[in-house]
């Protein structure tokens, strides 16, 4: 169980880092480009579509983590989202 927690801390750090980066990029795009060139309404639709796409991707990525495995012992390695994407390049 402790091994699971030690692997969780760096993952949460990366998640918060990506969230912060997304907030900065989104704010910069909205403030300097989207509202000025495409308008407020189109910017809102674009933002909503982007958020839905990211949410759908996150759900797809975590689909293997939802299923329960009655044969798995506590602390036993579970398939990670990185394994679902295939070998790293």
PyMOL Python script that loads the backbone (N, CA, C, O; Angstrom):
from pymol import cmd

cmd.read_pdbstr("""\
ATOM      1  N   UNK A   1       0.825  -1.185   0.000  1.00  0.00           N
ATOM      2  CA  UNK A   1       0.000   0.000   0.000  1.00  0.00           C
ATOM      3  C   UNK A   1       0.875   1.256   0.000  1.00  0.00           C
ATOM      4  O   UNK A   1       0.549   2.232  -0.675  1.00  0.00           O
ATOM      5  N   UNK A   2       1.961   1.241   0.737  1.00  0.00           N
ATOM      6  CA  UNK A   2       2.865   2.392   0.781  1.00  0.00           C
ATOM      7  C   UNK A   2       3.486   2.650  -0.587  1.00  0.00           C
ATOM      8  O   UNK A   2       3.733   3.797  -0.959  1.00  0.00           O
ATOM      9  N   UNK A   3       3.740   1.562  -1.342  1.00  0.00           N
ATOM     10  CA  UNK A   3       4.302   1.708  -2.686  1.00  0.00           C
ATOM     11  C   UNK A   3       3.333   2.450  -3.594  1.00  0.00           C
ATOM     12  O   UNK A   3       3.751   3.273  -4.409  1.00  0.00           O
ATOM     13  N   UNK A   4       2.028   2.161  -3.457  1.00  0.00           N
ATOM     14  CA  UNK A   4       1.021   2.864  -4.253  1.00  0.00           C
ATOM     15  C   UNK A   4       1.028   4.357  -3.937  1.00  0.00           C
ATOM     16  O   UNK A   4       0.925   5.185  -4.842  1.00  0.00           O
ATOM     17  N   UNK A   5       1.148   4.698  -2.671  1.00  0.00           N
ATOM     18  CA  UNK A   5       1.169   6.115  -2.280  1.00  0.00           C
ATOM     19  C   UNK A   5       2.422   6.822  -2.779  1.00  0.00           C
ATOM     20  O   UNK A   5       2.353   7.983  -3.182  1.00  0.00           O
ATOM     21  N   UNK A   6       3.558   6.145  -2.759  1.00  0.00           N
ATOM     22  CA  UNK A   6       4.789   6.784  -3.216  1.00  0.00           C
ATOM     23  C   UNK A   6       4.743   7.044  -4.726  1.00  0.00           C
ATOM     24  O   UNK A   6       5.344   8.005  -5.205  1.00  0.00           O
ATOM     25  N   UNK A   7       4.039   6.199  -5.469  1.00  0.00           N
ATOM     26  CA  UNK A   7       3.895   6.445  -6.912  1.00  0.00           C
ATOM     27  C   UNK A   7       2.857   7.505  -7.192  1.00  0.00           C
ATOM     28  O   UNK A   7       2.893   8.141  -8.245  1.00  0.00           O
ATOM     29  N   UNK A   8       1.929   7.709  -6.267  1.00  0.00           N
ATOM     30  CA  UNK A   8       0.854   8.670  -6.471  1.00  0.00           C
ATOM     31  C   UNK A   8       1.349  10.114  -6.368  1.00  0.00           C
ATOM     32  O   UNK A   8       0.877  10.980  -7.105  1.00  0.00           O
ATOM     33  N   UNK A   9       2.286  10.380  -5.469  1.00  0.00           N
ATOM     34  CA  UNK A   9       2.739  11.750  -5.239  1.00  0.00           C
ATOM     35  C   UNK A   9       3.315  12.402  -6.491  1.00  0.00           C
ATOM     36  O   UNK A   9       2.910  13.522  -6.805  1.00  0.00           O
ATOM     37  N   UNK A  10       4.232  11.778  -7.228  1.00  0.00           N
ATOM     38  CA  UNK A  10       4.726  12.424  -8.456  1.00  0.00           C
ATOM     39  C   UNK A  10       3.637  12.582  -9.508  1.00  0.00           C
ATOM     40  O   UNK A  10       3.629  13.563 -10.251  1.00  0.00           O
ATOM     41  N   UNK A  11       2.718  11.622  -9.576  1.00  0.00           N
ATOM     42  CA  UNK A  11       1.631  11.718 -10.554  1.00  0.00           C
ATOM     43  C   UNK A  11       0.739  12.910 -10.257  1.00  0.00           C
ATOM     44  O   UNK A  11       0.337  13.631 -11.171  1.00  0.00           O
ATOM     45  N   UNK A  12       0.428  13.121  -8.986  1.00  0.00           N
ATOM     46  CA  UNK A  12      -0.394  14.274  -8.622  1.00  0.00           C
ATOM     47  C   UNK A  12       0.335  15.580  -8.894  1.00  0.00           C
ATOM     48  O   UNK A  12      -0.280  16.562  -9.309  1.00  0.00           O
ATOM     49  N   UNK A  13       1.634  15.595  -8.665  1.00  0.00           N
ATOM     50  CA  UNK A  13       2.419  16.784  -8.966  1.00  0.00           C
ATOM     51  C   UNK A  13       2.379  17.127 -10.448  1.00  0.00           C
ATOM     52  O   UNK A  13       2.216  18.289 -10.819  1.00  0.00           O
ATOM     53  N   UNK A  14       2.530  16.111 -11.294  1.00  0.00           N
ATOM     54  CA  UNK A  14       2.458  16.338 -12.747  1.00  0.00           C
ATOM     55  C   UNK A  14       1.056  16.794 -13.150  1.00  0.00           C
ATOM     56  O   UNK A  14       0.904  17.664 -14.007  1.00  0.00           O
ATOM     57  N   UNK A  15       0.037  16.204 -12.530  1.00  0.00           N
ATOM     58  CA  UNK A  15      -1.332  16.589 -12.842  1.00  0.00           C
ATOM     59  C   UNK A  15      -1.584  18.056 -12.503  1.00  0.00           C
ATOM     60  O   UNK A  15      -2.164  18.783 -13.309  1.00  0.00           O
ATOM     61  N   UNK A  16      -1.162  18.495 -11.334  1.00  0.00           N
ATOM     62  CA  UNK A  16      -1.331  19.898 -10.956  1.00  0.00           C
ATOM     63  C   UNK A  16      -0.508  20.817 -11.857  1.00  0.00           C
ATOM     64  O   UNK A  16      -0.948  21.913 -12.206  1.00  0.00           O
ATOM     65  N   UNK A  17       0.687  20.365 -12.230  1.00  0.00           N
ATOM     66  CA  UNK A  17       1.516  21.157 -13.142  1.00  0.00           C
ATOM     67  C   UNK A  17       0.856  21.331 -14.498  1.00  0.00           C
ATOM     68  O   UNK A  17       0.851  22.429 -15.056  1.00  0.00           O
ATOM     69  N   UNK A  18       0.297  20.243 -15.034  1.00  0.00           N
ATOM     70  CA  UNK A  18      -0.406  20.333 -16.319  1.00  0.00           C
ATOM     71  C   UNK A  18      -1.645  21.207 -16.213  1.00  0.00           C
ATOM     72  O   UNK A  18      -1.961  21.959 -17.135  1.00  0.00           O
ATOM     73  N   UNK A  19      -2.342  21.111 -15.099  1.00  0.00           N
ATOM     74  CA  UNK A  19      -3.522  21.943 -14.890  1.00  0.00           C
ATOM     75  C   UNK A  19      -3.135  23.424 -14.871  1.00  0.00           C
ATOM     76  O   UNK A  19      -3.816  24.253 -15.475  1.00  0.00           O
ATOM     77  N   UNK A  20      -2.055  23.751 -14.186  1.00  0.00           N
ATOM     78  CA  UNK A  20      -1.588  25.141 -14.133  1.00  0.00           C
ATOM     79  C   UNK A  20      -1.149  25.624 -15.505  1.00  0.00           C
ATOM     80  O   UNK A  20      -1.461  26.747 -15.900  1.00  0.00           O
ATOM     81  N   UNK A  21      -0.425  24.782 -16.232  1.00  0.00           N
ATOM     82  CA  UNK A  21       0.004  25.144 -17.584  1.00  0.00           C
ATOM     83  C   UNK A  21      -1.205  25.377 -18.490  1.00  0.00           C
ATOM     84  O   UNK A  21      -1.219  26.321 -19.280  1.00  0.00           O
ATOM     85  N   UNK A  22      -2.209  24.523 -18.375  1.00  0.00           N
ATOM     86  CA  UNK A  22      -3.428  24.697 -19.168  1.00  0.00           C
ATOM     87  C   UNK A  22      -4.151  25.987 -18.833  1.00  0.00           C
ATOM     88  O   UNK A  22      -4.692  26.650 -19.718  1.00  0.00           O
ATOM     89  N   UNK A  23      -4.163  26.344 -17.556  1.00  0.00           N
ATOM     90  CA  UNK A  23      -4.807  27.595 -17.152  1.00  0.00           C
ATOM     91  C   UNK A  23      -4.073  28.798 -17.728  1.00  0.00           C
ATOM     92  O   UNK A  23      -4.707  29.748 -18.188  1.00  0.00           O
ATOM     93  N   UNK A  24      -2.758  28.768 -17.709  1.00  0.00           N
ATOM     94  CA  UNK A  24      -1.967  29.882 -18.247  1.00  0.00           C
ATOM     95  C   UNK A  24      -2.163  29.999 -19.759  1.00  0.00           C
ATOM     96  O   UNK A  24      -2.384  31.093 -20.278  1.00  0.00           O
ATOM     97  N   UNK A  25      -2.080  28.871 -20.459  1.00  0.00           N
ATOM     98  CA  UNK A  25      -2.243  28.893 -21.921  1.00  0.00           C
ATOM     99  C   UNK A  25      -3.656  29.330 -22.301  1.00  0.00           C
ATOM    100  O   UNK A  25      -3.838  30.135 -23.215  1.00  0.00           O
ATOM    101  N   UNK A  26      -4.655  28.796 -21.597  1.00  0.00           N
ATOM    102  CA  UNK A  26      -6.035  29.171 -21.890  1.00  0.00           C
ATOM    103  C   UNK A  26      -6.311  30.641 -21.654  1.00  0.00           C
ATOM    104  O   UNK A  26      -7.006  31.285 -22.441  1.00  0.00           O
ATOM    105  N   UNK A  27      -5.766  31.174 -20.570  1.00  0.00           N
ATOM    106  CA  UNK A  27      -5.949  32.590 -20.274  1.00  0.00           C
ATOM    107  C   UNK A  27      -5.264  33.456 -21.323  1.00  0.00           C
ATOM    108  O   UNK A  27      -5.824  34.457 -21.770  1.00  0.00           O
ATOM    109  N   UNK A  28      -4.064  33.074 -21.712  1.00  0.00           N
ATOM    110  CA  UNK A  28      -3.345  33.841 -22.729  1.00  0.00           C
ATOM    111  C   UNK A  28      -4.081  33.791 -24.069  1.00  0.00           C
ATOM    112  O   UNK A  28      -4.223  34.813 -24.741  1.00  0.00           O
ATOM    113  N   UNK A  29      -4.546  32.603 -24.455  1.00  0.00           N
ATOM    114  CA  UNK A  29      -5.288  32.490 -25.718  1.00  0.00           C
ATOM    115  C   UNK A  29      -6.561  33.325 -25.697  1.00  0.00           C
ATOM    116  O   UNK A  29      -6.862  34.031 -26.660  1.00  0.00           O
ATOM    117  N   UNK A  30      -7.303  33.245 -24.604  1.00  0.00           N
ATOM    118  CA  UNK A  30      -8.557  33.989 -24.522  1.00  0.00           C
ATOM    119  C   UNK A  30      -8.309  35.486 -24.510  1.00  0.00           C
ATOM    120  O   UNK A  30      -8.974  36.239 -25.221  1.00  0.00           O
ATOM    121  N   UNK A  31      -7.360  35.912 -23.708  1.00  0.00           N
ATOM    122  CA  UNK A  31      -7.121  37.342 -23.552  1.00  0.00           C
ATOM    123  C   UNK A  31      -6.484  38.016 -24.750  1.00  0.00           C
ATOM    124  O   UNK A  31      -6.788  39.170 -25.052  1.00  0.00           O
ATOM    125  N   UNK A  32      -5.602  37.303 -25.437  1.00  0.00           N
ATOM    126  CA  UNK A  32      -4.847  37.943 -26.520  1.00  0.00           C
ATOM    127  C   UNK A  32      -5.290  37.542 -27.923  1.00  0.00           C
ATOM    128  O   UNK A  32      -4.939  38.217 -28.891  1.00  0.00           O
ATOM    129  N   UNK A  33      -6.047  36.467 -28.053  1.00  0.00           N
ATOM    130  CA  UNK A  33      -6.350  36.004 -29.398  1.00  0.00           C
ATOM    131  C   UNK A  33      -7.848  35.740 -29.612  1.00  0.00           C
ATOM    132  O   UNK A  33      -8.482  36.384 -30.447  1.00  0.00           O
ATOM    133  N   UNK A  34      -8.397  34.803 -28.864  1.00  0.00           N
ATOM    134  CA  UNK A  34      -9.749  34.328 -29.157  1.00  0.00           C
ATOM    135  C   UNK A  34     -10.807  35.423 -29.115  1.00  0.00           C
ATOM    136  O   UNK A  34     -11.557  35.595 -30.076  1.00  0.00           O
ATOM    137  N   UNK A  35     -10.875  36.159 -28.020  1.00  0.00           N
ATOM    138  CA  UNK A  35     -11.924  37.170 -27.898  1.00  0.00           C
ATOM    139  C   UNK A  35     -11.773  38.256 -28.954  1.00  0.00           C
ATOM    140  O   UNK A  35     -12.762  38.728 -29.515  1.00  0.00           O
ATOM    141  N   UNK A  36     -10.543  38.645 -29.220  1.00  0.00           N
ATOM    142  CA  UNK A  36     -10.316  39.720 -30.184  1.00  0.00           C
ATOM    143  C   UNK A  36     -10.630  39.292 -31.614  1.00  0.00           C
ATOM    144  O   UNK A  36     -11.223  40.059 -32.372  1.00  0.00           O
ATOM    145  N   UNK A  37     -10.236  38.069 -31.993  1.00  0.00           N
ATOM    146  CA  UNK A  37     -10.361  37.660 -33.383  1.00  0.00           C
ATOM    147  C   UNK A  37     -11.618  36.866 -33.707  1.00  0.00           C
ATOM    148  O   UNK A  37     -12.079  36.906 -34.847  1.00  0.00           O
ATOM    149  N   UNK A  38     -12.189  36.145 -32.746  1.00  0.00           N
ATOM    150  CA  UNK A  38     -13.369  35.341 -33.071  1.00  0.00           C
ATOM    151  C   UNK A  38     -14.595  35.732 -32.252  1.00  0.00           C
ATOM    152  O   UNK A  38     -15.692  35.257 -32.546  1.00  0.00           O
ATOM    153  N   UNK A  39     -14.450  36.571 -31.247  1.00  0.00           N
ATOM    154  CA  UNK A  39     -15.582  37.034 -30.458  1.00  0.00           C
ATOM    155  C   UNK A  39     -15.807  36.215 -29.194  1.00  0.00           C
ATOM    156  O   UNK A  39     -15.245  35.134 -29.020  1.00  0.00           O
ATOM    157  N   UNK A  40     -16.630  36.752 -28.334  1.00  0.00           N
ATOM    158  CA  UNK A  40     -16.872  36.123 -27.036  1.00  0.00           C
ATOM    159  C   UNK A  40     -17.650  34.817 -27.191  1.00  0.00           C
ATOM    160  O   UNK A  40     -17.280  33.805 -26.595  1.00  0.00           O
ATOM    161  N   UNK A  41     -18.717  34.829 -27.980  1.00  0.00           N
ATOM    162  CA  UNK A  41     -19.558  33.631 -28.122  1.00  0.00           C
ATOM    163  C   UNK A  41     -18.762  32.466 -28.711  1.00  0.00           C
ATOM    164  O   UNK A  41     -18.815  31.357 -28.179  1.00  0.00           O
ATOM    165  N   UNK A  42     -18.039  32.696 -29.780  1.00  0.00           N
ATOM    166  CA  UNK A  42     -17.247  31.625 -30.394  1.00  0.00           C
ATOM    167  C   UNK A  42     -16.145  31.157 -29.453  1.00  0.00           C
ATOM    168  O   UNK A  42     -15.811  29.973 -29.433  1.00  0.00           O
ATOM    169  N   UNK A  43     -15.580  32.070 -28.677  1.00  0.00           N
ATOM    170  CA  UNK A  43     -14.554  31.695 -27.701  1.00  0.00           C
ATOM    171  C   UNK A  43     -15.128  30.765 -26.644  1.00  0.00           C
ATOM    172  O   UNK A  43     -14.487  29.787 -26.258  1.00  0.00           O
ATOM    173  N   UNK A  44     -16.334  31.067 -26.175  1.00  0.00           N
ATOM    174  CA  UNK A  44     -16.970  30.211 -25.178  1.00  0.00           C
ATOM    175  C   UNK A  44     -17.265  28.821 -25.739  1.00  0.00           C
ATOM    176  O   UNK A  44     -17.045  27.820 -25.057  1.00  0.00           O
ATOM    177  N   UNK A  45     -17.759  28.751 -26.970  1.00  0.00           N
ATOM    178  CA  UNK A  45     -18.029  27.454 -27.585  1.00  0.00           C
ATOM    179  C   UNK A  45     -16.737  26.660 -27.789  1.00  0.00           C
ATOM    180  O   UNK A  45     -16.695  25.455 -27.542  1.00  0.00           O
ATOM    181  N   UNK A  46     -15.701  27.338 -28.235  1.00  0.00           N
ATOM    182  CA  UNK A  46     -14.404  26.674 -28.431  1.00  0.00           C
ATOM    183  C   UNK A  46     -13.875  26.137 -27.104  1.00  0.00           C
ATOM    184  O   UNK A  46     -13.378  25.013 -27.037  1.00  0.00           O
ATOM    185  N   UNK A  47     -13.982  26.941 -26.055  1.00  0.00           N
ATOM    186  CA  UNK A  47     -13.508  26.525 -24.738  1.00  0.00           C
ATOM    187  C   UNK A  47     -14.312  25.338 -24.221  1.00  0.00           C
ATOM    188  O   UNK A  47     -13.740  24.394 -23.676  1.00  0.00           O
ATOM    189  N   UNK A  48     -15.628  25.377 -24.387  1.00  0.00           N
ATOM    190  CA  UNK A  48     -16.471  24.265 -23.945  1.00  0.00           C
ATOM    191  C   UNK A  48     -16.130  22.982 -24.706  1.00  0.00           C
ATOM    192  O   UNK A  48     -16.037  21.911 -24.107  1.00  0.00           O
ATOM    193  N   UNK A  49     -15.946  23.088 -26.012  1.00  0.00           N
ATOM    194  CA  UNK A  49     -15.602  21.910 -26.815  1.00  0.00           C
ATOM    195  C   UNK A  49     -14.246  21.346 -26.413  1.00  0.00           C
ATOM    196  O   UNK A  49     -14.075  20.129 -26.343  1.00  0.00           O
ATOM    197  N   UNK A  50     -13.288  22.220 -26.150  1.00  0.00           N
ATOM    198  CA  UNK A  50     -11.963  21.769 -25.728  1.00  0.00           C
ATOM    199  C   UNK A  50     -12.038  21.059 -24.383  1.00  0.00           C
ATOM    200  O   UNK A  50     -11.419  20.010 -24.203  1.00  0.00           O
ATOM    201  N   UNK A  51     -12.792  21.622 -23.434  1.00  0.00           N
ATOM    202  CA  UNK A  51     -12.941  20.989 -22.124  1.00  0.00           C
ATOM    203  C   UNK A  51     -13.620  19.627 -22.233  1.00  0.00           C
ATOM    204  O   UNK A  51     -13.217  18.681 -21.557  1.00  0.00           O
ATOM    205  N   UNK A  52     -14.642  19.516 -23.073  1.00  0.00           N
ATOM    206  CA  UNK A  52     -15.308  18.226 -23.272  1.00  0.00           C
ATOM    207  C   UNK A  52     -14.361  17.199 -23.889  1.00  0.00           C
ATOM    208  O   UNK A  52     -14.375  16.029 -23.507  1.00  0.00           O
ATOM    209  N   UNK A  53     -13.545  17.635 -24.838  1.00  0.00           N
ATOM    210  CA  UNK A  53     -12.586  16.723 -25.464  1.00  0.00           C
ATOM    211  C   UNK A  53     -11.545  16.247 -24.454  1.00  0.00           C
ATOM    212  O   UNK A  53     -11.210  15.063 -24.425  1.00  0.00           O
ATOM    213  N   UNK A  54     -11.041  17.139 -23.641  1.00  0.00           N
ATOM    214  CA  UNK A  54     -10.054  16.761 -22.625  1.00  0.00           C
ATOM    215  C   UNK A  54     -10.691  15.820 -21.598  1.00  0.00           C
ATOM    216  O   UNK A  54     -10.067  14.845 -21.179  1.00  0.00           O
ATOM    217  N   UNK A  55     -11.929  16.110 -21.193  1.00  0.00           N
ATOM    218  CA  UNK A  55     -12.626  15.238 -20.255  1.00  0.00           C
ATOM    219  C   UNK A  55     -12.869  13.855 -20.833  1.00  0.00           C
ATOM    220  O   UNK A  55     -12.691  12.849 -20.147  1.00  0.00           O
ATOM    221  N   UNK A  56     -13.277  13.804 -22.094  1.00  0.00           N
ATOM    222  CA  UNK A  56     -13.478  12.515 -22.758  1.00  0.00           C
ATOM    223  C   UNK A  56     -12.187  11.717 -22.854  1.00  0.00           C
ATOM    224  O   UNK A  56     -12.186  10.502 -22.658  1.00  0.00           O
ATOM    225  N   UNK A  57     -11.089  12.401 -23.155  1.00  0.00           N
ATOM    226  CA  UNK A  57      -9.794  11.731 -23.222  1.00  0.00           C
ATOM    227  C   UNK A  57      -9.396  11.190 -21.850  1.00  0.00           C
ATOM    228  O   UNK A  57      -8.882  10.076 -21.749  1.00  0.00           O
ATOM    229  N   UNK A  58      -9.629  11.970 -20.798  1.00  0.00           N
ATOM    230  CA  UNK A  58      -9.305  11.525 -19.443  1.00  0.00           C
ATOM    231  C   UNK A  58     -10.133  10.302 -19.062  1.00  0.00           C
ATOM    232  O   UNK A  58      -9.610   9.373 -18.447  1.00  0.00           O
ATOM    233  N   UNK A  59     -11.421  10.290 -19.420  1.00  0.00           N
ATOM    234  CA  UNK A  59     -12.269   9.128 -19.143  1.00  0.00           C
ATOM    235  C   UNK A  59     -11.791   7.906 -19.916  1.00  0.00           C
ATOM    236  O   UNK A  59     -11.759   6.799 -19.379  1.00  0.00           O
ATOM    237  N   UNK A  60     -11.425   8.105 -21.162  1.00  0.00           N
ATOM    238  CA  UNK A  60     -10.916   7.006 -21.982  1.00  0.00           C
ATOM    239  C   UNK A  60      -9.622   6.460 -21.386  1.00  0.00           C
ATOM    240  O   UNK A  60      -9.425   5.247 -21.330  1.00  0.00           O
ATOM    241  N   UNK A  61      -8.751   7.344 -20.948  1.00  0.00           N
ATOM    242  CA  UNK A  61      -7.460   6.944 -20.403  1.00  0.00           C
ATOM    243  C   UNK A  61      -7.623   6.174 -19.100  1.00  0.00           C
ATOM    244  O   UNK A  61      -6.848   5.258 -18.825  1.00  0.00           O
ATOM    245  N   UNK A  62      -8.611   6.529 -18.300  1.00  0.00           N
ATOM    246  CA  UNK A  62      -8.800   5.875 -17.023  1.00  0.00           C
ATOM    247  C   UNK A  62      -9.756   4.709 -17.034  1.00  0.00           C
ATOM    248  O   UNK A  62     -10.090   4.188 -15.970  1.00  0.00           O
ATOM    249  N   UNK A  63     -10.214   4.274 -18.205  1.00  0.00           N
ATOM    250  CA  UNK A  63     -11.234   3.222 -18.265  1.00  0.00           C
ATOM    251  C   UNK A  63     -10.747   1.910 -17.661  1.00  0.00           C
ATOM    252  O   UNK A  63     -11.548   1.190 -17.065  1.00  0.00           O
ATOM    253  N   UNK A  64      -9.495   1.579 -17.787  1.00  0.00           N
ATOM    254  CA  UNK A  64      -8.994   0.323 -17.235  1.00  0.00           C
ATOM    255  C   UNK A  64      -8.895   0.388 -15.713  1.00  0.00           C
ATOM    256  O   UNK A  64      -8.903  -0.650 -15.051  1.00  0.00           O
ATOM    257  N   UNK A  65      -8.806   1.557 -15.166  1.00  0.00           N
ATOM    258  CA  UNK A  65      -8.681   1.697 -13.723  1.00  0.00           C
ATOM    259  C   UNK A  65     -10.026   1.576 -13.020  1.00  0.00           C
ATOM    260  O   UNK A  65     -10.067   1.392 -11.804  1.00  0.00           O
ATOM    261  N   UNK A  66     -11.126   1.676 -13.762  1.00  0.00           N
ATOM    262  CA  UNK A  66     -12.463   1.587 -13.172  1.00  0.00           C
ATOM    263  C   UNK A  66     -12.831   0.161 -12.825  1.00  0.00           C
ATOM    264  O   UNK A  66     -13.478  -0.094 -11.809  1.00  0.00           O
ATOM    265  N   UNK A  67     -12.416  -0.775 -13.678  1.00  0.00           N
ATOM    266  CA  UNK A  67     -12.851  -2.151 -13.484  1.00  0.00           C
ATOM    267  C   UNK A  67     -12.195  -2.736 -12.231  1.00  0.00           C
ATOM    268  O   UNK A  67     -11.017  -2.509 -11.956  1.00  0.00           O
ATOM    269  N   UNK A  68     -12.984  -3.483 -11.496  1.00  0.00           N
ATOM    270  CA  UNK A  68     -12.452  -4.120 -10.307  1.00  0.00           C
ATOM    271  C   UNK A  68     -11.912  -5.486 -10.679  1.00  0.00           C
ATOM    272  O   UNK A  68     -12.432  -6.149 -11.577  1.00  0.00           O
ATOM    273  N   UNK A  69     -10.891  -5.893 -10.001  1.00  0.00           N
ATOM    274  CA  UNK A  69     -10.274  -7.184 -10.232  1.00  0.00           C
ATOM    275  C   UNK A  69     -10.304  -7.952  -8.923  1.00  0.00           C
ATOM    276  O   UNK A  69      -9.450  -7.731  -8.064  1.00  0.00           O
ATOM    277  N   UNK A  70     -11.284  -8.865  -8.747  1.00  0.00           N
ATOM    278  CA  UNK A  70     -11.396  -9.551  -7.476  1.00  0.00           C
ATOM    279  C   UNK A  70     -10.181 -10.405  -7.137  1.00  0.00           C
ATOM    280  O   UNK A  70      -9.961 -10.730  -5.970  1.00  0.00           O
ATOM    281  N   UNK A  71      -9.390 -10.774  -8.141  1.00  0.00           N
ATOM    282  CA  UNK A  71      -8.213 -11.599  -7.887  1.00  0.00           C
ATOM    283  C   UNK A  71      -6.995 -10.786  -7.476  1.00  0.00           C
ATOM    284  O   UNK A  71      -5.970 -11.358  -7.105  1.00  0.00           O
ATOM    285  N   UNK A  72      -7.089  -9.484  -7.534  1.00  0.00           N
ATOM    286  CA  UNK A  72      -5.943  -8.623  -7.225  1.00  0.00           C
ATOM    287  C   UNK A  72      -5.825  -8.446  -5.721  1.00  0.00           C
ATOM    288  O   UNK A  72      -6.811  -8.190  -5.031  1.00  0.00           O
ATOM    289  N   UNK A  73      -4.627  -8.585  -5.236  1.00  0.00           N
ATOM    290  CA  UNK A  73      -4.347  -8.381  -3.825  1.00  0.00           C
ATOM    291  C   UNK A  73      -4.105  -6.902  -3.562  1.00  0.00           C
ATOM    292  O   UNK A  73      -3.655  -6.192  -4.461  1.00  0.00           O
ATOM    293  N   UNK A  74      -4.389  -6.416  -2.356  1.00  0.00           N
ATOM    294  CA  UNK A  74      -4.105  -5.010  -2.035  1.00  0.00           C
ATOM    295  C   UNK A  74      -2.620  -4.705  -2.238  1.00  0.00           C
ATOM    296  O   UNK A  74      -1.754  -5.456  -1.790  1.00  0.00           O
ATOM    297  N   UNK A  75      -2.344  -3.604  -2.915  1.00  0.00           N
ATOM    298  CA  UNK A  75      -0.964  -3.197  -3.177  1.00  0.00           C
ATOM    299  C   UNK A  75      -0.374  -3.809  -4.428  1.00  0.00           C
ATOM    300  O   UNK A  75       0.715  -3.418  -4.849  1.00  0.00           O
ATOM    301  N   UNK A  76      -1.076  -4.771  -5.041  1.00  0.00           N
ATOM    302  CA  UNK A  76      -0.588  -5.391  -6.263  1.00  0.00           C
ATOM    303  C   UNK A  76      -0.681  -4.397  -7.406  1.00  0.00           C
ATOM    304  O   UNK A  76      -1.600  -3.580  -7.452  1.00  0.00           O
ATOM    305  N   UNK A  77       0.277  -4.465  -8.335  1.00  0.00           N
ATOM    306  CA  UNK A  77       0.337  -3.499  -9.438  1.00  0.00           C
ATOM    307  C   UNK A  77      -0.928  -3.580 -10.280  1.00  0.00           C
ATOM    308  O   UNK A  77      -1.391  -4.665 -10.632  1.00  0.00           O
ATOM    309  N   UNK A  78      -1.471  -2.428 -10.591  1.00  0.00           N
ATOM    310  CA  UNK A  78      -2.655  -2.299 -11.428  1.00  0.00           C
ATOM    311  C   UNK A  78      -2.213  -1.675 -12.747  1.00  0.00           C
ATOM    312  O   UNK A  78      -1.233  -0.931 -12.782  1.00  0.00           O
ATOM    313  N   UNK A  79      -2.918  -1.967 -13.820  1.00  0.00           N
ATOM    314  CA  UNK A  79      -2.576  -1.395 -15.116  1.00  0.00           C
ATOM    315  C   UNK A  79      -2.616   0.122 -15.026  1.00  0.00           C
ATOM    316  O   UNK A  79      -3.597   0.702 -14.562  1.00  0.00           O
ATOM    317  N   UNK A  80      -1.541   0.759 -15.475  1.00  0.00           N
ATOM    318  CA  UNK A  80      -1.489   2.209 -15.412  1.00  0.00           C
ATOM    319  C   UNK A  80      -1.970   2.798 -16.730  1.00  0.00           C
ATOM    320  O   UNK A  80      -1.930   2.121 -17.757  1.00  0.00           O
ATOM    321  N   UNK A  81      -2.427   4.053 -16.718  1.00  0.00           N
ATOM    322  CA  UNK A  81      -2.846   4.697 -17.960  1.00  0.00           C
ATOM    323  C   UNK A  81      -1.723   4.753 -18.991  1.00  0.00           C
ATOM    324  O   UNK A  81      -1.979   4.728 -20.195  1.00  0.00           O
ATOM    325  N   UNK A  82      -0.494   4.829 -18.525  1.00  0.00           N
ATOM    326  CA  UNK A  82       0.644   4.885 -19.444  1.00  0.00           C
ATOM    327  C   UNK A  82       0.744   3.581 -20.236  1.00  0.00           C
ATOM    328  O   UNK A  82       1.138   3.597 -21.402  1.00  0.00           O
ATOM    329  N   UNK A  83       0.391   2.450 -19.612  1.00  0.00           N
ATOM    330  CA  UNK A  83       0.412   1.168 -20.314  1.00  0.00           C
ATOM    331  C   UNK A  83      -0.615   1.117 -21.445  1.00  0.00           C
ATOM    332  O   UNK A  83      -0.416   0.429 -22.446  1.00  0.00           O
ATOM    333  N   UNK A  84      -1.713   1.851 -21.275  1.00  0.00           N
ATOM    334  CA  UNK A  84      -2.765   1.862 -22.296  1.00  0.00           C
ATOM    335  C   UNK A  84      -2.320   2.569 -23.567  1.00  0.00           C
ATOM    336  O   UNK A  84      -2.823   2.267 -24.650  1.00  0.00           O
ATOM    337  N   UNK A  85      -1.389   3.502 -23.453  1.00  0.00           N
ATOM    338  CA  UNK A  85      -0.935   4.265 -24.608  1.00  0.00           C
ATOM    339  C   UNK A  85       0.095   3.530 -25.438  1.00  0.00           C
ATOM    340  O   UNK A  85       0.417   3.964 -26.544  1.00  0.00           O
ATOM    341  N   UNK A  86       0.617   2.433 -24.933  1.00  0.00           N
ATOM    342  CA  UNK A  86       1.608   1.655 -25.670  1.00  0.00           C
ATOM    343  C   UNK A  86       3.009   2.060 -25.278  1.00  0.00           C
ATOM    344  O   UNK A  86       3.204   2.857 -24.361  1.00  0.00           O
ATOM    345  N   UNK A  87       4.011   1.493 -25.997  1.00  0.00           N
ATOM    346  CA  UNK A  87       5.401   1.778 -25.643  1.00  0.00           C
ATOM    347  C   UNK A  87       5.748   3.248 -25.869  1.00  0.00           C
ATOM    348  O   UNK A  87       5.271   3.886 -26.807  1.00  0.00           O
ATOM    349  N   UNK A  88       6.586   3.757 -24.984  1.00  0.00           N
ATOM    350  CA  UNK A  88       6.996   5.157 -25.130  1.00  0.00           C
ATOM    351  C   UNK A  88       8.030   5.294 -26.235  1.00  0.00           C
ATOM    352  O   UNK A  88       8.801   4.379 -26.523  1.00  0.00           O
ATOM    353  N   UNK A  89       8.015   6.463 -26.834  1.00  0.00           N
ATOM    354  CA  UNK A  89       8.912   6.688 -27.987  1.00  0.00           C
ATOM    355  C   UNK A  89      10.135   7.421 -27.580  1.00  0.00           C
ATOM    356  O   UNK A  89      10.997   7.696 -28.415  1.00  0.00           O
TER     357      UNK A  89
END
""", "prot")
cmd.dss("prot")
cmd.show_as("cartoon", "prot")
cmd.util.cbc("prot")
cmd.orient("prot")
